[in-house]
């Protein structure tokens, strides 16, 4: 079975989505990211578990992704960045992040470990909130989301079109540096 | 001589030895190990499905499916649901998968417990279900609205987007944490001299 046959087989993909979700939920739970206290601890800058999980995932994933890209198996699909879409949307998200103490993935994990406010508050709220956005999408996507566009889409473009492997190497050094600082400070 | 900072990062806390069997039942793994696992998982999802693992789309699809039940024509005519079809597919199944996976992890380690109000919340705001669930609902609404506005969440932008070196994802992640940190400090106050606050 070749890769294209796997990628275009819809029932198989639906099952794969479920399987990836199970593994993701397992790892989020074991990492501690489904605990409100861990998320709030990160947002209050005294428990750096969430940052360690995210940066470890980025470190391993960006190397994995570049290997796949170098083999011609994937092509980057990234959004055109703008302040109006990504920073404004991100800040709205951030307010909800703090009120709930979870994010859209970890809220599902919190439901799995038995959290009631994640289910009746968080998950229900997410269904309502994404639906509200569907109503304003035509206006937002043609209006504010287009304001403040950035002229580059990726780090290699920002750095003048360098080989993506150099950008990966540079980011890896930065991430390892952050880990070193966190461990040295005992955070 | 002080131990090297990286010497024991792959050992789970609590004196466990990190063997495979112990890891299966350990309540908590090292965040570096869990994160590295997520990085491999995201790579595998790109290989087999050619997609970034994201979560917020699934809630939109759920909302769209409810819409198709109660107001079929209006939902079908909504531009956003034509762009992101409200169907049970790869993107939708991620979220029920997370529920099952987290349940399995909690059940295997014996940490599954029904929790009405998170202790971290009740320590500051009390045990009121109405206050907590109301705040959580408001938080969920803003999370969903903001995630779709930004085109992704902590998974889709924060991890899968950033591994593609996407500047849009870095901008969104900056927004998630700037907004989250400011509002958390407003809610809970500056936490004494714990963590990073001990160094300022």
Interface residues (C-beta under 8 A of the other chain):
Chain A: X3 X6 X7 X10 X13 X14 X15 X16 X17 X18 X19 X20 X21 X22 X23 X24 X25 X26 X27 X28 X29 X30 X31 X32 X33 X34 X35 X36 X37 X40 X41 X43 X44 X45 X46 X47 X48 X49 X50 X52 X53 X54 X55 X56 X57 X58 X59 X60 X61 X62 X63 X64 X65 X67 X68 X73 X74 X76 X77 X78 X79 X80 X81 X82 X83 X85 X86 X87 X88 X89 X90 X91 X92 X93 X94 X95 X96 X97 X98 X99 X100 X101 X102 X103 X104 X105 X106 X107 X108 X109 X110 X111 X112 X113 X114 X115 X116 X117 X118 X120 X121 X122 X123 X124 X125 X126 X127 X128 X129 X130 X131 X132 X133 X134 X135 X137 X138 X140 X145 X150 X152 X153 X154 X155 X156 X157 X158 X164 X167 X168 X171 X179 X180 X183 X184 X185 X187
Chain B: X5 X6 X9 X26 X27 X28 X29 X31 X32 X33 X34 X35 X36 X37 X38 X39 X40 X41 X42 X43 X44 X45 X46 X47 X48 X49 X50 X52 X53 X55 X56 X58 X59 X60 X62 X63 X64 X66 X67 X78 X79 X80 X81 X83 X88 X89 X90 X91 X92 X93 X94 X95 X96 X97 X98 X99 X100 X101 X102 X103 X104 X105 X106 X109 X111 X112 X113 X114 X115 X116 X117 X118 X119 X120 X121 X132 X133 X134 X135 X136 X137 X138 X139 X140 X141 X142 X143 X144 X145 X146 X147 X148 X149 X150 X151 X153 X154 X155 X157 X158 X159 X160 X161 X162 X163 X164 X165 X166 X167 X168 X169 X170 X171 X172 X173 X174 X175 X176 X177 X178 X179 X180 X181 X182 X183 X184 X185 X186 X187 X188 X190 X191 X194 X195 X196 X197 X199
